[in-house]
Amino acid sequence: MSIRIIQFINQLRGLQLPKPTPGTFYVVVSGDQIRKIARSAYGWDRSSDIITANAGIFTPERIALGDSLEGLPFIYRGDRLQLPDILKQFSETIPATTDDEVSIRIKGVIFQGWTATSIKRNINTVADAFTYSLPYDSSDLELRDKTRAYNFYPADLFIGGELYISGQNIKWHIGLRLTETIKTIDARTKTGHTIECMAQNSAVEFSNQTLSEIAAQIMASYGDDLKPLFFDGDSDIFPKVRKEITDTDFVFLSGLAAQKGFMITSSDTGKMVFIRANVDGKPVTRFIEGDTAIENIAATYSGTVRHSSYQAVTESAGVPGPSSILADPSIPVYRPFVFSANDLEAGNLETALKWRRSKSLADSTKLSITATGWRNQVNMLWRENMKVTVLAPSVDIFTETEYIISGVDLKKDENGGNIATLEMILPQAYTLSFPDSFPWEG
């Protein structure tokens, strides 16, 4: 290779590509995806508004080409995208008088007077859920029909007119009191059925297929409405995996996803989505100890699920096969862990070891913050996979550190005020990049 070519390559390596910025134009480069651009520009997925703002690019002819793995139109290197300043957060809105008004839509009909007692979203479960109650009059025929037990009708939760969770009724409770009857209904995203169900009536083997290919086959029986989406690209291939007839669909798919650094969650429209942690997005909020917005903060550090070393072993027909070991130098005591990599992780032991170590970090280190209000500093409803920064010396977070929100629980306090309990983890817990230092080390 000539000296000039080497110099040119080194110049490219050092080149800082323009970062997507709201209010500007952004030129697509190889490897870009619409959601990746949106997260980098806004800190959260606001891809639908980018598509709307670029009707000249996303023409009917472009859209007719079909959707990419992330369920959105294709983009190509050189596309010049306008990134608008002011965007809505969710894909569907309805009229609302306040930004915290809760509305419930059941099979297309919006009912007033409901009280939402629990609203939960999580980064690694397909069962985002909410519980709602209202005084029930069985002589109201429309209300009786829409809330009848075992109808599994679609139920959508709007907050401030924004679609927050799209699901279906799944559990019904009716209680007669002295002066009124209260009906309480649990609703969750439709993909929650995969937690209890098995779509295949026999064991199934998959060979040399990617995660999206396997997920599409598993979910095919549920219909196009639950066709899985991949917001962050596909995985490499699994050499060979087997789904037993007794494996529920979610347990099987989440096991595969974990080996490739993916998490399974739900979109705001209720579809199954495979995502990676939003490690490259910009923080949407700073939580600094002493801020009036923080009502409570708690941290848990558990040494029971972390280990000094991780060993992946394989065998075939009872004969030991390749094995590999990865250390965690941050654990100062002897705590070895050995696991089988025969099926899901065979063929890529070092990568499997890194994901196992990262998962242990995710399971061991928990941070919970209860904040005033359901929206953050830029007036966006709290969502899983948002990035924030935290500085809280009282719970051993001595340096301002980035965290990923893994779970959101919106509720009312005893005075009727809105509060949000946010569960958080370190971003590196969902990547192959292990931290060199930790916030609790001071």
N, C-alpha and C positions, 0 to 999 in steps of 0.2 A: 504494500500500500504506500502511495507517495506521501511525502511530507505535507503537501498542500491539502490532500484529502483528510489526513489526520488532523490538521489544524482546523479544517472546516467542521469536522465532526465535533471537535472540542468546543468550537464556537457555538454549535447548535446545543450541546449539552448545557452550556452556561446561559443560554438564551432564556429570559423570563417571558413566557407567553402572556398576553394580556388576560387579566382576570375578568370574568363576566361582572358587569356593574349596572345596577338599575339606572335607567335614563339614558343609556348609551346603546350603540350597536355592538354586537359580538360576532366575530367570524368563526364558524365551526371548524374545528381541527379533527384529525383522525382520533377515534376513540370517544368522542363526545356523544352524550345522550341528552335529550331535552331535560330530563329530571336532574341529571348531574349539573347541567348549566344552571337550572333554577335553584338548586341547593347552594351552589357556590355564590350566586348573586344575591339571594334573599335569605338564605339560612333554612329554607324549607321548600317543599315541593309545591311550586306554583306554575307548573308546566302548562295547564290549560289556558292561563292568561297569556303566556308567551305564544302559544298557538294562535289565540284570538288576535293578538297584536301583529301577527305576521301572515295575514290572509293572502298576501301576494306570493308567499313561498308555499304555504300549505293550501295549494289550489285543489279543486276537485280531482284533477288529474293526479296530483301527488297523493292525495288521500286514497284514491282508487287503487294505489299500489299495495294497499293493505297496511297492517300495523307491524311494528317491530316487536321484539320480545317484551318491551315495557308497556305494550298496549297503546302506543302513540304512533303518529306518522313518522316515517323515516326522515332523518336529516343527513346531509352529505357535506363532506369537507368543502369549505368555501361558501356555504350558505351564510348570508348576512342577516342575523336575527336582531330585531328590535327588542330590547328589554325594558318594558314600561316601568314607570316609577310607582304607580299606585295600582295594586292588584287585589283581587278578592282571594281569600284563603282556600275556599272549597269549591267544588264543581257545580253545586246547585244552591240556590238561595230562594227564600220566600219572604214576603213582607213581615217586618217585625217592628215593634215600637221601641224596644230597648236592646242593647247588645247582649243582655243575659236572659232575654225572654226564651223560655223553653216551649217548644211546640212538638206535638206528636202527630205523625201522619200514619193512619192505618188504612192500608189498601186504597191509597189515593185520597182519603178524606182526612182533613185536619180537624182535630178535636181540641177545644180549649178547656182549661180548668184542670189539666193534669198536673201532678206534682212529681217531679223526677227526684227520687230518693237516692239513686246511685247511678253514676255515669263513669264507666271505666274503659280505658284504652291501654293496650300493652304492645311492646315491641316484638315479642316473640310468642304470640298466640293468635289464633285465627278467631277467637271468641270475644271480641270487643262487645261490651254489653251495657244495658241500662235497665233500670227498674222504675216503673211509673205507676201512680195510683190516682184514683179519683172517686168521688161519690158515685155510686152505681144505682141506676134505676132500671130494673128489668123490664119496665113497660116501654122504655125507649127502644123501639125495635131496631133502629139502625145501630145504636150503641151496642145492643145485645148481640147483633150479628157480627159486628166488627171485633168484638172482644170475646167471642165464644171460645171455649176451651177446645184445644186440638185443631183449630182452623189453620194454624201456622201462617197467618196473614202477614204480609210485609208490614214492618213497623219502622218508621224513620224518625230519628231524633234531630231536631233543629235547635240550635242555640243562637239567639240574635239573628234568626233568619238564615243561618248557615247550616248546611247538612253536616252533622258531626258523626253520626253513626247510622248506617243503613242496615237493618236486620229484619228479623221476623219474630213474632210472638212465639215463646217456647214454653212458658210456665204461667199458670193462672192460679190466683188465690182470691177467694171472696170471703169477707168477714162481716157478719151482721152485728152492729152495735146497737145501743139503746135508741139512738136517734137517726142513724143512717147506715147504709151498707157501703163498704169500701171494697173496690176491686183493685187488686194489685197484680201487675203483669211484668214478668221478666222477658226481655227481648235481647237477642244477640245476633251477631252477623251470621248469615246463612252458612258460611264455611265452617261454623262451629259443629255442624253435623259430622265433620270428618274426625272429631275428637272421639265420638262413640261408635262410628260406623266403619264398615269394611265394604268397599264397592266391588271387590273381586270375590268370586265364590270359590276360588282355589288359589293355591300358592302360585306366585308369579316370579319369574327370573328375568332380569334385565342385563344385557351384555353390551359393553362399549357404547353406552348412551349418556348424554348429559343430564343434568338435573331437570332442565326444562322439558326434555323429551320424556323422562320418566314421570314427571308431575302431570304432564298433559295426558298420558295414558291412565294414570290413577284417577284423575279428576274427570275423565271423559263421561263417565256414567252419570255425573251430577248435572250435565248439560252445559251449553255454551255460557250460561249466566255465571258459572263459577269457573270458567276457564282461567287457569293461573296466569298471573302477569309477573314479569321479571323487570324490575325497575333499574337494575344495575348490571345488566348483562347476564350471560349464562355461565355455568361452571365448565371445567374440563370433564372428560368422560369418567364414568365409573367402570372399571374393567368388568366387574360382575357383582350384582347385588340380588338379593332374594327377599321378597315380601311373603311372609307366611300368611296363611288364611286367617289367623287370629290377630294379626297386626292391624290396629286401627290405622286409617289412612293418614291421620295427622302425625301419629307417633312414628310411622315409617318415613314420611316425608321430612319431618323435622329432624330425624336422625341423619338422613342424608344431607340435609341443608347444613347442619352443624359441622359436618366434615369438610365442607367447602366454604365456610365462613358466611353463610346466608342465614337470615332469620325469616320466619313466616309471620306475616301480619295481615291486616285487612285494610283495603282502601276505604275512603269515605263512602264509596258506593257499595261496599260490602264484598268485594271480590278478594280472592286469595292472592297475596302479593309476596314475592320473594325479594328481600332487600338486603343490602349491606348497611352497616352502621354509617351514620352521617358524619364520618370523621373529617371530611374536607369542608363541610359547611361552616359558615361563620356563626358565632354565638348570637342568640337572639336576646339574651338577658344576662346580667351579672347579679349574682347573689353574694352580697358582702355582709358578714356578720354585723348586726346592729341596725341593718335596714329595717324600716317599719313594715316593709312588705313581707318579711319573714315572720311567721307566727310560731314555727317550731322547726328545729333541725336535729336530726339524729343520724349517727353513723354506726355501722356494725362491721367489724373486721374479724373474720372467722378463720383460724388456722386449721380447722378440721378438714377443709376441702382443698387445701393447697399442699404441694409436695415438693421435696427437694429434687426429685428426678421423676421422669415419665419414660416408661419403656413400652414400645409397641412390639408385639410378637405375632408371628404367623405360623401356621402349620398346614400341611396337606396330607390327608390319609394317615394322620397320626404322626407324621414325620415333621420335626421342627423345621421351619423355614426362616427367611430373613427376619431380623429384628433390629431395632434402633433405639437409642436412648437420648433424651434431651434433659438438661439440667435447668433448674430454676435457682440461680445463685442468690436470690433474695430470701430464700428459706434457709436459715442457718443450722437447722437440725436435720437429722437423718429421717426422711419420710418418703420412701420410694413408693411408686405406683406403677403397676403393670396392667396392661389391658390387651385384649385380643383385637387384631386388625385383620382378621381373616377375610371379612366380607366387605363391609362398607369402606374400609380404609386401605384395603390391599392395593399395592402398586405405588403408593406415595406415602411412605411411612414418616418421613421427616415433616411433611406438611401436616399429616394427621397429628403428630406429636405437638406441633406448634398450636394447632387449634385446641387440642386437649388442655394444654397449659393455659391458653387464653380463657377457655371456659372455666377453669378452676379459679382464675382471677375474678371473672364475672360473678361466679357463685359465692365467692368469699367476701367481696367488698361491696357493701350496700350503703347508699346514702339516701335519706328521705328528707325532703323539705316541704313543709306546709306553708303555702303562700296565700296572701290575700288576693281574692279575685280569680276569675276563670281565664283571664287573658294576661299576656306578658306585656313588656314595656312598649312593644310596637303594635299593641292592640290585636294580636293574633291569639286565638284560642290555643291553650296548651295542647300539644300533641306529642305522642311518642316519637323518638328519633330526632327531636330537636336538640341542639347543642347549647349549653350554658357554661358559664364559668362560676366557680364557687371559691370563696375565701372565708374560712370559719375556723379559726384557731381553737375554739372551745371544743370542737369535735375532731381535733388533730388534722385539720386541713390547713397547713401553715403557709402554703403558697397558693396564689390564685390559679386554679386548675380547671381545665376543661372536662366537662362531664356530658354524657349522653342521657337524655331522659328515656328510661326503659318502661315506665308505666305512669299513667295519669288517672287520678280519681277525683272527679269534680263532685262537690257536695255543698250542703248548707251547714253553717255552724248553728249553735243554739239560739243565736239572735236573728237567724234568717239571712245572714250574710254569705256571700260566695267565697269558698276556699278551695284550693287545689292542692292535693297531696301528690308530690312528684317523686317517683322513685328513680334513682340515677346510678349509673355505673361509669367507670373509666372507659373512654373510647377504645383504648388498646385491648380491652377485653373482647372486642369483636373483630380484631385484626390479627395478622401474623406478627405485627411489630410489638414486641414486648417492651415495657417502659424501662428506661435506664435508672429512673428514680421515682419515688412515690411521694405524694403530698404529705403523708403522715410522718415522713422521715425528718421533716423540719429543715 
